[in-house]
Amino acid sequence: MYSDLLVHDMGAALGDRMVQGSAQSSEWRTMPLWRMAERTRFLHDGRALSVTQAITAHGGQAQASRDAFLALDSAGRAALLAFLGCI
């Protein structure tokens, strides 16, 4: 499934000014990564048109993961995206 199903702070850039229960506007539950190849839009509101856009939009608790993705060379990024079924 590749998800912890927990709620994480994704940073102000992904906030939508909506509070749901105890989750603030920038806090989102980690979506499972299964069936990624069938999706055409990403993030909680569909604003990202690619997995790369979705990854690079993350901040907050996901900042280190975003930075690690950006630090990969092109072969490393391609391998990760192929693993996710996105290329």
Beta strands, then each sheet from edge to edge (+ up, - down):
strand 1: 7-9
strand 2: 27-29
sheet 1: 1+ 2-
end
